[in-house]
């Protein structure tokens, strides 16, 4: 049975993780207002970059909005939170996590000084300005005030945060715990604090979704006897203080050597995998190129090494292995949609076949993935999924005859408006469709009124 975690518990866990990951930074984590709200807003000033915070926040989002199909889709994420003193794992009921990175006046002043040094003391920040490079970061052409903010976020804030991290004593905020539910867990590590090599040598692994290190096989009573071994390894490396009242007789260990170019934690390695762009994993090179009337950043795929603007990657093929894996992920998601969700087997009919074939979940994923790699698109019809290629249907996927559909759960909000209980009970009914049309019309009129149209 699937366990769902309410947004209020997710927001509390998210704040705990952010404080542990970024000692010294102050975060405001608030759940959206209104009945059934499933959004979380994270606000902080200066401190870590947007990417650093997003790496912790995004894995705690349970669904995301698909604008092409006008619906929310499950992210497949799971999160472990504390409820009434117990650690509970389940799917987060969170459909949006907003990140609001505020910039202090002090940082803005420093960014303005850098902007003037690149454009001249007399240049007006209220005027349009061309693109330029500031301390290795490309600042795109825009209004001067926007460029100042861009410098603050790309240059000043990362430099200040890096300096604060380097100045902080090693091991600050490091916490080693053991519970029967989680086993041995180490929280509070930071990139570059030297803990990663020590923890790897002690057989710990990085939990990407939960944002901590854990020792496999230590859940239950078996983990208690290995807890001190992990603590001793961290103490020997100078990353954990000695117990109160205990004198360390052993000499200090040699400093841990960091291999040049090697990321010190698996979290950083995950970050280096880049942003998903179809089958590609891309990273911003910081370089600019002409794009239409302005400029656009150049991205590089970490898998196939192709370079292009972000939108251009939609038309570029990655390596054969990457395309196949991406197609399997897409196929797996299609089989989890409302029509096919929960089916034990699937009936697939090919356009050139004489009769349909019955497939297991794994077989159906492989069949759909092969068609997607060849360029097939998908369409949803009543009771079935159709695969199309150049306007022709090449295959259809249905549930076995007589097998009931999985119950469809109404969203808690629709276009930021709480869904009334009477409509949630029959989310696809005629009355509900009329209500949704009314909500859309009301929102449209509100936008037009605000814009003065």
Buried (B, 14 or more C-beta within 10 A) or exposed (E): EEEEBBBBBBBBBBBBBBBBBBBBBEBEBEBBEEEBBBBBBBBBBBBBBBEBBBBBBBBBBBBBEEEEEEEBBBBEBBBBBEBEEEBBEBBBBBBBBEBEBEBBEEBBEBBBBBBBEBBEEEEEBEEEBEBBEBEEBBBBBBBBBBBBBBBBBBBBBBEBBEEBBEEBEBBEBBEBEBBEEBBBBBBBBBBBBBBBBBBBEBBBEBBEBBBBBBBEEBBEEEBBEBBEEBBEBBBBBBBBEEEEEEEEEEEEEEEBEEEEEEBBBBBBBBBEEBBEBBBBBBBBEBBBEEBEEEBBBBBBBBBBEBBBBBEBBEEBBBBEEBBBBBBBBBBBEBBBBBBBBEBEBBBBBBEEEEEBEEBEBEBBBBBBBBBBBEEBEBEBEEEBBBBBBEEEBBBBBBBEEEEEEBEEEBBBBBEEBBBBEEBBEEBEEEEBEEBBEEBEEEEEEEEEEEEEE
